[in-house]
Amino acid sequence: MADMPTVIRSSLKTVTRWIQRWQNWLMGTALILAVLVGCRLWPHQPLRGWFPSSTAVYDDKGRLLRLTLSSDQQYRLWVPLKDISPQLVQGVLLHEDRWYAWHPGFNPYGLLRGAWVTYVRHGAPQGGSTITMQLARLLWGLNTRTPMGKLRQLGRAVELELFYSKREILQAYLNDAPYGANVQGVGTASLVYFGKPASQLTLPEALTLVVIPQDPSRRLQAGQGASNDALISRGVTGARNRLYDAWVQKYPQDASWKPLFALPLTLRPLNRLPFEAPHAVEQALASQQISDDSGKPMLTTTIDLDLQKSVQRQIALYVKRNASRGINNASAILIDTRDMGIKAMVGSADYRDASIQGQVNGTLAKRSPGSTLKPFIYALGFDQGILQPQTVLRDVPTAFGPYTPENFDGNFLGPITATQALIRSRNIPAVWVASQLHQPSLYDFLQQSGISRMASEQHYGLSLVLGGGEVSMQELAGLYAMLANHGVLRPLRLRADEPEVAGTRMLSEEATFMVMDILRQNPRPDDSVSMQSMRMPVYWKTGTSWAFRDAWTAGSVGPYVLVVWVGNFDGSGNPAFVGVDTAAPLFFQIIDALHAEHVPMDEPIGHMPANLKRVQICLASGNLPTQWCPQKGMTWFIPGKSPIKVDDIYRPVVIDDATGDAACPPYDGKRTHVEVYEFWPSDLQHVFQQAGMPRRAPPTNLACQGGQRIDGSAPSITSPLRGSTYTLRLKQLDEERIPFTATSDADAHALYWFVDDAYVGRSSPNELMYWQPHSAGRYTIRVVDDHGRADQRLLDINLVD
């Protein structure tokens, strides 16, 4: 009993020692855990950021358009582990590092076995590297052929294990592993060799990519010299099939794949990587860089590769057929108006042809649009109540101040409806309509529509109507898409991640409907009836720039807007560059090809604007018909906006039966009858006379001494323009003269001119009269015909040295 305290004390000491040992172990373990946690929490660069990435550019259906080189000239595409085939991941672990989940970055057994084989038995060098060690060699560029290099690799591997998780390390290895030449990572290799994402690999394809990194140069070169263009690699096949044997032992359910492993292995060579839609891809990549999204490895565009190839093919064929006419280059852009996505962009006839500067993106180049802006002039005129589709305009020689435009063919047609003036692209009527526009003018409209790099409005004047400014194909396509979208302007989209926006209304639904109805009536240049059989209306307009530098055709069909340009990037002209003769045939060839290839061309379901009516008019004047009008028709009319007045071309004249002259009132007791005469304005009478079609002059009777009354139109001053300012040189003031002209009714024989109520001269209808100013200032110009009808306007004179 006396020994009991000793036993107890001894037991207590033992327990105490065990407690102290456990405390030491716990403290040591806690310290190790704290170090591990600290390493993980310590700020460090993500493994993804160690190397620059390529960008894979896709079309709207996920087809690869291009895989770009990274900044260090490697094909390296980062793919998250979740997007890599699980069979490939398991194959890598089976082939490279079966104990990956358990070791701290290195496998002692593997290292000892590798050292024994390499240095003791002097066999083929074996490194015994784990996945972590291989990643360390790739990241730090280590030379592991020497013992010292191997030690550095071990240290870096442990460092990786301390700072990164096993999943992060495995993911980084799969994305950085070498796959021959300058191909790195399974995502890149899958696209290069099999043309598919890493998530869609079959078992034979996955195991193929597993074995390549072991010796990519030797294994990929083993099959060079195969008879076909593909790379048939026997070296890869042997290694893959040996790995498959080991795979089946672990995954016996995959034994059914064995017949596929007996087939020849075909890998697409690196030089067969897709290089599609190059201009669109370059623009999309540039846009991505501007928006700070350049780090993203994947870029999806709105391009439809089928449509792109179809448009590209038609341009190549057209240029080849017309090379003898000096047509060597063309561009085209196709827009889906439903989402404003660019479905095809062909910036030049051949991207690789340096002789035509093929790498230039013609859809971005600023060019004179010729007459392709005329539809918007008429649409603005409809909206501002200046005219309606059957308004009769004057296609006659006209001076708009110092600007005297001519028609493309050098001829004048006289009276012409707005519809025919737009279809036949007459210049004089279009300039007149533009001269009447206000709030907005054509210049304001183009600026508000986003046309870039425009000079001042004074720089262009009215020449802007006929292509005096410059637009790009993409800007023009946006304007025509606005017409197709009922007057709402929406931005074009080339990247799928660009949001669709509601847009801004620029024109009323009524105005765009009327313009589109006119463009629909424009006949095909080849007089083909195929479009009618297709029941597919085409709304289109051509344009030709000054000196035959640019030939254009722009329009819409179904849900698409197509713009075509033919010309030279160096700006040199060619008489063949006429819109209707050169660009229009290509435009319709593209449309016919798309239809033949079963591209849906059904027009989006639309509706006629509610505030649009049909009214009857007299065809000769476009005004409301009287009982004297011989030919009547219908026109679209916007109530409260479109101009409508009663026809005054056809007027009754009471004729004295005895003399054949106009009878003087009162008519009681006289033998008279009524005849209807055409009272055309003086400028149109002159055109009829020049064309050999003089109109019968209405009879007059001077003896009536004013008792005869025939209501007619007042004269209209055509020069100077309303609101115009003339700037004259002070030194040449005595030689400067300003032309006065006016149109008058058929019953007028003389025009009298006044400046600030001072009489300055007399002229015949449609005859020029010149006035010489003596000082600067604002003047009131007034003209009175011999029936007392008058017109007037203000004129500003500025003097400069």
C-alpha positions in Angstrom: 0.0 0.0 0.0 2.9 2.2 0.6 3.8 1.9 -3.1 0.5 3.2 -4.3 1.5 6.9 -4.3 4.6 6.0 -6.4 2.5 4.1 -8.9 0.0 7.0 -9.1 2.8 9.5 -9.6 4.4 7.4 -12.2 1.0 7.1 -14.1 0.5 10.8 -13.8 3.9 11.4 -15.3 3.2 9.1 -18.1 -0.1 10.7 -18.9 1.5 14.1 -18.7 4.2 13.0 -21.2 1.5 11.7 -23.5 -0.5 14.9 -23.2 2.7 17.0 -23.9 3.4 14.8 -26.9 -0.1 15.2 -28.3 0.1 18.9 -27.7 3.3 19.1 -29.6 1.8 17.0 -32.4 -1.3 19.2 -32.4 0.8 22.4 -32.4 3.0 21.0 -35.2 0.0 20.0 -37.2 -1.7 23.3 -36.5 1.4 25.1 -37.6 1.7 23.0 -40.8 -2.0 23.7 -41.5 -1.5 27.4 -40.8 1.4 27.5 -43.2 -0.7 25.6 -45.9 -3.6 27.9 -45.3 -1.3 30.9 -45.4 0.2 29.8 -48.6 -3.2 29.4 -50.2 -4.5 32.7 -48.9 -1.3 34.6 -49.8 -1.9 36.7 -52.9 -0.5 34.9 -56.0 -1.0 35.0 -59.7 -3.7 32.6 -61.0 -2.2 29.9 -63.1 -4.3 31.0 -66.0 -2.5 34.3 -66.2 1.0 32.8 -66.6 0.8 32.7 -70.4 -1.1 34.8 -73.0 -4.1 33.2 -74.6 -5.3 32.8 -78.1 -8.9 33.6 -79.1 -11.2 31.2 -80.9 -13.6 33.1 -83.1 -16.9 31.3 -84.0 -19.8 32.0 -86.2 -23.4 32.2 -84.9 -23.8 28.4 -85.0 -20.5 27.6 -83.2 -18.4 26.9 -86.2 -14.7 28.0 -85.9 -13.8 30.9 -88.1 -10.3 31.5 -86.9 -7.9 30.6 -84.0 -5.6 33.5 -83.4 -2.0 33.3 -82.2 -1.3 34.5 -78.7 1.1 37.3 -78.1 4.0 34.8 -77.8 3.1 33.3 -81.1 1.6 30.1 -79.7 -1.8 28.6 -80.2 -3.0 28.4 -76.6 -6.6 28.4 -75.7 -7.6 28.2 -72.1 -10.5 25.8 -71.4 -12.0 25.3 -67.9 -11.6 21.8 -66.5 -15.4 21.4 -66.5 -15.4 21.9 -70.3 -12.8 19.2 -71.0 -13.9 15.6 -71.7 -13.9 13.5 -68.5 -12.4 10.6 -70.5 -9.5 12.8 -71.5 -8.9 13.9 -67.9 -9.1 10.3 -66.6 -6.8 9.2 -69.4 -4.2 11.8 -68.5 -4.2 10.6 -64.8 -4.0 7.0 -65.9 -1.2 7.6 -68.4 0.8 10.3 -66.6 0.2 10.2 -62.8 -1.9 7.5 -61.2 -1.1 8.8 -57.7 -1.7 12.4 -58.5 -4.4 12.9 -55.9 -2.1 11.6 -53.1 1.4 12.9 -53.6 2.7 16.3 -52.5 3.9 17.3 -55.9 6.4 14.5 -56.5 6.4 10.7 -56.4 9.5 9.2 -54.6 9.0 5.8 -56.2 8.8 7.3 -59.6 11.9 9.5 -59.1 13.9 6.5 -57.8 12.8 4.3 -60.6 13.7 7.0 -63.2 17.1 7.6 -61.6 17.8 3.8 -61.6 16.9 3.3 -65.2 18.6 6.5 -66.4 21.8 6.6 -64.4 22.4 3.0 -63.2 21.2 0.9 -66.0 21.9 3.6 -68.6 18.6 3.0 -70.4 16.3 5.4 -72.1 16.1 8.6 -69.9 13.1 8.5 -67.6 12.3 11.6 -65.5 9.7 10.1 -63.2 7.9 13.4 -63.3 4.4 13.9 -61.9 1.8 16.2 -63.5 2.8 18.9 -61.0 6.5 18.5 -61.9 5.7 18.7 -65.6 3.6 21.9 -65.1 6.6 23.4 -63.1 8.9 22.7 -66.0 6.5 24.3 -68.4 5.8 27.4 -66.3 9.4 28.2 -65.3 11.1 26.8 -68.5 13.4 24.5 -66.5 16.1 22.3 -67.9 15.4 19.0 -66.1 18.0 16.8 -67.9 20.5 17.4 -65.1 20.3 16.4 -61.4 20.4 20.1 -60.4 17.6 20.9 -62.9 15.6 18.0 -61.4 16.0 19.4 -57.9 14.8 22.8 -59.1 11.8 21.1 -60.6 11.0 19.3 -57.3 11.2 22.6 -55.4 8.9 24.3 -57.9 6.5 21.4 -57.8 6.2 21.6 -54.0 5.7 25.4 -54.4 2.8 24.8 -56.8 1.2 22.3 -54.4 1.5 24.8 -51.5 -0.1 27.7 -53.4 -2.6 25.9 -55.7 -5.2 23.2 -55.4 -4.9 19.9 -57.2 -7.8 20.9 -59.5 -6.1 24.2 -60.4 -2.8 22.4 -61.1 -4.4 19.7 -63.3 -6.4 22.3 -65.1 -3.3 24.4 -65.8 -1.4 21.3 -67.0 -4.1 20.4 -69.5 -4.1 23.9 -70.8 -0.3 24.2 -71.1 0.8 20.8 -72.3 2.6 20.7 -75.6 0.9 19.3 -78.7 3.5 19.8 -81.4 4.7 22.8 -83.3 3.2 25.8 -81.4 0.1 24.1 -80.3 -0.4 24.1 -76.5 -3.3 22.8 -74.4 -6.0 20.2 -74.9 -8.6 22.8 -75.9 -6.3 24.1 -78.7 -5.3 20.6 -79.8 -8.9 19.5 -80.0 -9.8 22.4 -82.3 -6.6 22.0 -84.4 -6.5 18.2 -84.9 -10.2 17.3 -84.6 -12.1 20.5 -85.3 -14.3 20.3 -82.2 -14.3 21.5 -78.6 -12.6 19.5 -76.0 -15.9 18.7 -74.3 -17.1 16.7 -77.5 -14.1 14.3 -77.9 -14.8 10.7 -78.4 -12.8 8.1 -76.4 -10.3 7.4 -79.3 -9.9 11.2 -79.8 -9.4 11.8 -76.1 -6.8 9.1 -75.7 -5.0 10.4 -78.7 -4.6 13.7 -77.1 -3.5 12.0 -73.9 -0.4 10.4 -75.4 0.8 13.3 -77.7 2.5 15.5 -74.9 4.9 12.6 -74.0 6.9 13.3 -77.2 4.8 15.6 -79.5 7.4 16.2 -82.2 8.4 12.6 -82.8 4.9 11.2 -82.5 3.3 13.7 -84.8 6.1 13.5 -87.4 5.9 9.7 -87.5 3.0 9.8 -89.9 4.3 12.6 -92.2 4.4 11.6 -95.9 0.9 10.1 -95.9 -0.7 10.0 -99.3 -3.7 12.2 -98.4 -3.7 15.8 -97.0 -4.5 14.7 -93.5 -1.8 13.8 -91.0 -2.0 10.0 -90.4 0.2 9.5 -87.4 1.3 5.9 -86.8 3.4 7.0 -83.8 0.4 8.4 -82.0 -1.7 5.4 -83.0 0.6 2.9 -81.3 0.9 4.8 -78.1 -2.9 5.4 -78.0 -3.8 1.8 -78.5 -1.4 0.7 -75.7 -3.1 3.2 -73.5 -6.5 1.9 -74.5 -5.5 -1.6 -73.4 -4.7 -0.2 -69.9 -8.0 1.8 -70.1 -10.1 -1.2 -70.7 -8.6 -3.0 -67.7 -9.8 -0.1 -65.5 -13.0 0.6 -67.4 -14.1 -2.7 -68.9 -17.5 -1.2 -70.0 -15.6 0.6 -72.8 -14.4 -2.6 -74.5 -17.1 -1.9 -77.2 -14.9 0.9 -78.5 -12.2 -1.5 -79.7 -13.2 -1.7 -83.4 -12.8 2.1 -83.7 -9.2 1.9 -82.3 -8.4 -0.4 -85.3 -9.2 2.3 -87.8 -6.5 4.7 -89.2 -6.1 7.8 -87.2 -6.6 11.1 -89.1 -5.5 14.4 -87.6 -6.0 17.7 -89.4 -2.7 19.4 -90.1 -2.0 22.7 -88.5 -2.0 24.5 -91.8 -5.6 23.5 -92.4 -6.9 25.5 -89.5 -10.0 27.5 -90.6 -9.4 31.0 -91.8 -12.9 32.2 -92.7 -14.5 35.7 -92.9 -11.2 37.3 -92.4 -12.4 40.9 -92.5 -15.3 40.3 -90.1 -13.0 38.4 -87.7 -10.4 41.2 -87.7 -13.1 43.8 -87.0 -14.7 41.7 -84.2 -11.2 41.2 -82.6 -10.5 44.9 -82.8 -13.9 45.6 -81.2 -13.1 43.2 -78.4 -9.8 44.9 -77.7 -11.5 48.3 -77.6 -14.1 47.0 -75.1 -11.4 45.5 -72.8 -12.6 42.0 -73.5 -9.4 40.8 -75.2 -8.7 38.3 -72.4 -11.6 36.1 -73.3 -10.6 33.0 -75.1 -13.8 32.7 -77.1 -15.5 35.2 -79.3 -18.8 34.4 -81.0 -19.8 36.6 -84.0 -23.1 37.1 -85.7 -21.6 35.7 -89.0 -23.4 32.8 -90.6 -20.6 30.8 -92.3 -23.0 29.4 -94.9 -24.2 32.8 -95.9 -20.6 34.1 -95.8 -19.3 31.4 -98.1 -22.2 31.9 -100.5 -21.6 35.7 -100.8 -17.9 35.2 -101.0 -18.3 32.6 -103.8 -20.6 34.9 -105.9 -18.2 37.8 -105.7 -15.2 35.6 -106.7 -17.2 34.2 -109.7 -18.4 37.7 -110.7 -14.9 39.2 -110.6 -13.5 36.3 -112.6 -16.1 36.6 -115.3 -15.7 40.4 -115.6 -12.0 40.8 -115.3 -11.8 41.8 -119.0 -13.9 44.9 -118.1 -11.3 46.0 -115.5 -13.5 44.7 -112.6 -11.1 43.2 -110.1 -12.5 44.0 -106.7 -15.9 44.1 -104.9 -17.3 44.1 -101.4 -20.6 43.1 -99.9 -22.3 43.1 -96.5 -25.5 41.2 -95.5 -27.5 42.2 -92.5 -30.4 40.4 -90.7 -32.8 43.2 -89.9 -34.5 41.2 -87.2 -31.5 41.4 -84.8 -29.2 43.7 -86.9 -26.6 40.9 -86.9 -24.0 41.0 -89.8 -24.5 37.6 -91.4 -21.8 38.0 -94.1 -19.0 40.5 -94.6 -16.8 40.3 -97.7 -14.3 43.2 -97.4 -12.6 42.4 -100.8 -12.8 39.9 -103.6 -9.7 38.1 -102.3 -8.1 38.7 -98.9 -4.8 37.2 -100.0 -4.5 39.2 -103.2 -2.0 42.0 -102.6 -2.5 43.5 -106.1 -6.0 44.6 -105.1 -5.1 45.4 -101.5 -7.2 42.5 -100.5 -6.6 42.8 -96.7 -8.4 46.2 -96.7 -11.9 45.9 -95.3 -14.0 47.7 -98.0 -17.1 47.7 -95.8 -15.4 50.2 -93.5 -13.9 52.4 -96.2 -15.5 55.8 -96.8 -16.8 56.2 -100.3 -19.1 58.5 -102.3 -22.5 56.8 -102.2 -23.7 58.2 -105.5 -27.5 58.1 -105.7 -28.0 55.5 -102.9 -29.1 58.3 -100.5 -32.0 59.4 -102.7 -34.6 57.2 -101.0 -34.0 59.1 -97.7 -34.4 62.5 -99.4 -37.9 61.4 -100.6 -38.7 59.8 -97.2 -37.9 63.1 -95.5 -39.9 64.9 -98.1 -42.9 62.7 -97.4 -42.5 63.3 -93.7 -42.2 67.1 -94.1 -45.3 67.4 -96.3 -43.3 68.5 -99.4 -44.6 65.7 -101.7 -46.4 62.4 -102.0 -45.5 59.5 -104.3 -47.5 60.8 -107.3 -46.5 64.5 -106.9 -45.3 65.7 -110.3 -41.8 67.1 -110.2 -39.8 69.0 -112.8 -36.9 67.2 -114.5 -35.8 70.3 -116.4 -32.5 72.4 -116.5 -32.5 74.1 -113.1 -30.0 76.3 -111.3 -30.0 76.0 -107.5 -28.0 79.2 -106.9 -24.5 78.5 -108.1 -25.1 74.8 -108.2 -26.4 73.5 -111.6 -26.7 69.7 -111.4 -27.3 67.5 -114.4 -28.8 64.1 -114.9 -26.5 61.1 -115.4 -27.6 60.6 -119.0 -27.5 64.4 -119.8 -31.2 64.5 -120.7 -34.3 65.9 -119.1 -37.7 64.2 -119.0 -39.9 67.2 -118.1 -42.8 66.4 -115.7 -42.2 63.2 -113.8 -43.8 61.7 -110.7 -41.8 61.4 -107.5 -42.1 57.6 -107.8 -40.6 57.5 -111.3 -38.0 60.2 -110.4 -36.7 57.9 -107.6 -36.9 54.7 -109.7 -35.1 56.3 -112.6 -32.7 58.1 -110.3 -33.3 61.6 -111.8 -30.9 64.1 -110.2 -32.8 67.4 -110.7 -36.0 66.3 -108.9 -34.0 64.9 -106.0 -32.0 68.1 -105.6 -35.2 70.1 -105.7 -36.7 68.0 -103.0 -33.6 68.3 -100.9 -33.6 72.0 -101.3 -37.0 72.1 -99.7 -36.1 70.0 -96.7 -35.9 71.6 -93.2 -35.7 70.3 -89.7 -34.0 68.0 -90.5 -32.2 68.6 -93.7 -30.5 65.7 -95.4 -27.2 66.7 -93.7 -28.9 66.8 -90.3 -30.6 63.5 -90.9 -27.2 61.8 -91.9 -25.5 63.2 -88.8 -28.3 62.1 -86.5 -28.1 58.6 -88.2 -24.5 58.3 -87.1 -22.7 58.9 -90.4 -19.2 59.7 -89.2 -16.5 62.2 -90.2 -18.7 64.6 -92.1 -17.5 68.0 -93.0 -19.7 71.1 -92.4 -23.1 71.4 -94.2 -21.8 74.4 -96.1 -18.9 72.3 -97.4 -21.3 70.0 -99.2 -24.3 72.2 -100.1 -26.8 70.4 -102.3 -24.1 68.2 -103.8 -24.6 65.9 -100.8 -27.8 64.7 -102.5 -25.8 63.2 -105.4 -23.0 61.6 -103.4 -20.9 64.7 -102.6 -20.2 63.3 -99.1 -18.8 59.9 -98.1 -20.3 56.9 -96.2 -19.1 53.4 -95.5 -20.9 50.3 -96.6 -21.7 49.5 -93.0 -23.2 52.9 -92.5 -25.2 52.6 -95.7 -26.4 49.1 -94.7 -27.6 50.6 -91.4 -29.6 53.2 -93.2 -31.3 50.7 -95.5 -32.0 48.5 -92.5 -33.7 51.5 -91.0 -36.1 51.5 -94.0 -36.7 47.8 -93.6 -37.4 48.3 -89.9 -40.1 50.9 -90.6 -38.0 54.0 -89.9 -36.3 52.8 -86.7 -32.5 53.1 -86.7 -30.6 50.3 -84.8 -26.9 49.7 -84.6 -25.3 46.9 -86.5 -24.0 43.9 -84.4 -21.0 41.8 -85.3 -20.4 40.2 -81.9 -23.0 37.9 -80.4 -22.5 39.5 -77.0 -23.5 43.0 -78.2 -27.0 43.7 -76.9 -29.9 44.3 -79.2 -31.3 47.8 -78.7 -34.7 49.2 -79.4 -33.3 51.9 -81.7 -34.3 55.4 -82.5 -37.1 56.5 -84.8 -35.7 58.6 -87.7 -38.6 58.4 -90.1 -42.3 57.8 -89.8 -43.8 54.4 -90.6 -45.9 56.1 -93.3 -42.8 57.7 -95.1 -40.8 54.5 -95.0 -43.8 52.4 -96.3 -44.1 54.8 -99.3 -40.4 54.7 -100.1 -40.2 51.0 -99.8 -43.3 50.7 -102.1 -41.4 52.8 -104.7 -38.2 50.8 -104.4 -40.2 47.6 -104.8 -41.3 48.8 -108.2 -37.7 49.2 -109.4 -37.4 46.5 -112.2 -34.4 44.1 -112.3 -31.6 45.2 -114.6 -31.7 41.9 -116.5 -35.5 42.0 -117.0 -35.7 38.6 -115.3 -39.0 37.4 -114.1 -37.5 34.9 -111.7 -38.1 37.3 -108.7 -41.8 37.3 -109.5 -41.9 33.5 -109.7 -40.2 33.5 -106.3 -42.8 35.8 -104.9 -40.1 37.6 -103.1 -40.1 41.4 -103.5 -36.8 43.2 -103.7 -36.5 46.8 -102.6 -33.3 48.2 -104.2 -31.5 51.3 -105.4 -28.3 51.9 -107.3 -25.6 54.6 -107.1 -22.6 55.7 -109.2 -20.1 58.1 -107.8 -18.4 61.0 -109.7 -15.7 59.9 -112.2 -17.0 56.3 -112.1 -15.0 55.5 -109.0 -17.8 53.5 -107.1 -20.7 51.4 -108.3 -23.3 50.6 -105.6 -26.5 48.7 -105.1 -28.2 48.6 -101.8 -31.5 47.1 -100.9 -33.5 44.6 -98.9 -35.1 41.2 -99.6 -37.0 39.1 -97.0 -35.4 39.8 -93.6 -32.0 40.8 -95.1 -30.4 44.0 -96.2 -27.6 43.6 -98.8 -25.2 46.3 -99.9 -22.8 45.7 -102.8 -19.9 47.8 -103.9 -17.7 47.5 -107.0 -14.6 49.6 -107.5 -10.9 50.0 -106.7 -9.5 50.7 -103.3 -7.0 53.2 -104.8 -9.9 55.3 -106.0 -9.2 54.9 -109.7 -12.2 55.2 -112.0 -13.5 52.9 -114.7 -16.3 53.7 -117.1 -17.7 50.2 -116.3 -18.3 51.2 -112.7 -22.0 52.1 -113.1 -24.3 51.0 -110.4 -27.1 49.6 -112.5 -24.7 47.9 -115.0 -22.0 46.6 -112.6 -23.2 46.4 -109.0 -26.8 45.5 -109.6 -26.1 42.3 -111.5 -23.8 41.1 -108.7 -26.5 42.2 -106.1 -29.1 40.0 -107.8 -26.7 37.1 -108.4 -26.1 37.0 -104.6 -29.8 37.1 -103.9 -30.6 34.4 -106.4 -27.8 32.2 -105.0 -29.1 32.6 -101.5 -32.6 31.7 -102.6 -31.3 28.7 -104.6 -29.4 27.5 -101.5 -32.7 27.5 -99.6 -31.9 30.5 -97.4 -35.3 31.6 -95.8 -36.3 34.8 -97.6 -39.8 35.2 -96.2 -40.4 38.8 -95.4 -41.1 39.5 -91.7 -44.8 40.0 -91.1 -45.6 43.7 -91.3 -48.6 45.9 -91.4 -49.7 49.0 -93.3 -49.5 52.1 -91.2 -52.9 53.0 -89.8 -52.4 56.7 -90.7 -52.0 56.0 -94.4 -54.7 56.4 -97.0 -55.3 56.1 -100.7 -56.7 59.1 -102.7 -57.5 59.6 -106.3 -55.4 62.1 -108.2 -55.0 63.5 -111.7 -52.0 61.7 -113.2 -50.7 64.7 -115.1 -50.2 66.9 -112.1 -50.5 64.5 -109.1 -53.2 66.7 -107.6 -56.9 66.1 -106.9 -58.7 65.6 -110.2 -61.3 68.0 -111.7 -64.0 67.0 -114.2 -61.5 68.0 -116.9 -58.8 65.5 -116.0 -58.6 62.7 -118.7 -56.5 60.2 -116.7 -56.8 59.5 -113.1 -54.9 57.3 -110.7 -54.3 56.6 -107.0 -51.6 57.6 -104.6 -50.6 57.1 -101.0 -51.5 60.0 -98.8 -50.7 61.0 -95.1 -53.8 63.0 -93.8 -52.7 66.3 -92.4 -49.2 66.0 -93.8 -49.1 65.2 -97.5 -49.6 68.2 -99.9 -52.8 68.0 -101.9 -54.4 70.7 -104.1 -56.7 70.7 -107.0 -55.3 70.1 -110.5 -54.7 73.2 -112.6 -53.1 71.7 -115.7 -56.4 70.9 -117.4 -58.6 74.0 -117.7 -61.7 74.8 -119.7 -61.5 77.7 -122.2 -64.6 79.2 -123.8 -63.9 79.4 -127.5 -65.7 81.8 -130.0 -67.1 79.6 -132.8 -66.7 82.3 -135.3 -63.0 83.3 -134.7 -61.6 80.3 -132.9 -60.1 82.7 -130.3 -61.0 82.8 -126.6 -64.4 84.3 -126.2 -64.7 87.5 -124.1 -67.4 87.5 -121.4 -70.3 87.9 -121.2 -71.1 84.9 -123.3 -74.9 85.5 -123.6 -76.0 85.6 -127.3 -72.6 84.3 -128.6 -72.0 81.1 -130.3 -69.3 79.5 -128.2 -68.1 76.1 -127.1 -65.8 74.9 -124.3 -62.4 73.2 -125.0 -60.0 71.8 -122.5 -56.3 72.9 -122.7 -53.2 71.9 -120.9 -51.6 74.8 -119.0 -48.0 73.7 -118.4 -45.5 75.9 -116.6 -43.0 77.6 -118.9 -40.0 75.4 -118.0 -41.9 72.3 -118.9 -43.3 73.8 -122.1 -39.7 74.4 -123.1 -38.7 70.8 -122.4 -41.7 69.5 -124.4 -40.6 71.7 -127.3 -37.0 70.5 -127.2 -38.2 66.9 -127.2 -40.3 67.5 -130.3 -43.6 67.3 -128.4 -44.8 70.9 -128.2 -48.1 71.3 -126.4 -51.0 73.2 -128.0 -50.8 76.7 -126.6 -54.0 77.9 -124.8 -55.7 80.6 -126.9 -55.9 84.2 -125.7 -57.8 87.3 -126.8 -56.1 90.6 -126.2 -59.3 92.4 -127.1 -60.9 91.1 -123.9 -59.0 93.8 -122.0 -58.8 91.8 -118.8 -62.4 90.8 -118.9 -61.3 87.3 -119.8 -60.4 85.5 -116.6 -58.6 82.2 -116.5 -57.3 81.2 -113.1 -53.6 80.2 -113.3 -50.6 79.6 -111.2 -48.4 82.4 -109.9 -44.7 82.5 -111.1 -42.2 80.7 -108.9 -38.7 81.9 -108.5 -36.1 79.2 -109.1 -33.0 81.4 -108.8 -31.9 82.7 -106.4 -32.7 79.8 -104.0 -34.8 80.6 -100.9 -32.6 81.6 -98.0 -29.4 81.6 -100.1 -26.5 83.9 -99.4 -24.1 85.0 -102.2 -20.5 85.9 -101.3 -18.9 88.2 -103.8 -15.4 89.6 -104.2 -15.2 93.4 -103.5 -12.6 93.9 -106.2 -14.7 92.2 -108.9 -18.1 93.7 -107.7 -18.5 95.6 -111.0 -18.3 92.3 -112.9 -20.4 90.1 -110.6 -24.0 89.3 -111.8 -26.6 87.2 -110.2 -29.0 85.2 -112.4 -32.8 85.5 -111.9 -35.1 82.8 -113.2 -38.7 81.8 -112.6 -41.2 79.4 -113.9 -44.6 80.8 -114.9 -48.0 79.6 -116.0 -48.8 78.8 -119.6 -50.9 81.9 -119.9 -48.1 84.3 -118.9 -46.0 86.0 -121.6 -43.8 88.4 -119.6 -42.1 88.5 -116.2 -41.2 91.8 -114.4 -38.4 91.8 -111.8 -38.1 94.1 -108.8 -35.4 94.4 -106.1 -36.7 96.2 -103.0 -39.6 97.5 -105.1 -37.3 99.0 -107.7 -37.9 97.7 -111.2 -34.8 96.1 -112.6 -35.9 94.5 -115.9 -38.2 92.3 -117.9 -37.8 88.7 -119.2 -39.8 86.1 -121.0 -40.9 83.0 -119.2 -38.0 80.5 -118.7 -35.5 83.2 -119.7 -32.5 84.2 -117.5 -32.2 87.8 -116.4 -29.0 89.1 -114.6 -28.9 91.7 -111.9 -25.7 93.4 -110.7 -25.6 94.3 -106.9 -23.8 97.4 -105.8 -23.3 96.7 -102.1 -23.7 94.1 -99.4 -27.0 93.6 -97.6 -30.4 91.9 -97.6 -32.6 92.4 -100.6 -36.2 91.4 -101.4 -36.4 89.8 -104.9 -39.9 89.9 -106.5 -41.3 88.7 -109.8 -44.7 89.6 -111.3 -46.2 88.1 -114.4 -48.4 90.0 -116.9 -51.5 88.7 -115.0 -50.4 90.3 -111.8 -49.5 87.1 -110.1 -46.3 87.3 -108.0 -43.6 85.5 -106.0 -40.8 86.9 -103.8 -37.9 85.9 -101.6 -35.0 87.3 -99.6 -31.4 87.3 -100.8 -28.3 88.1 -98.7 -25.2 89.6 -100.3 -21.8 89.4 -98.6 -18.6 91.0 -99.8 -15.1 89.8 -99.1 -11.7 91.1 -100.1 
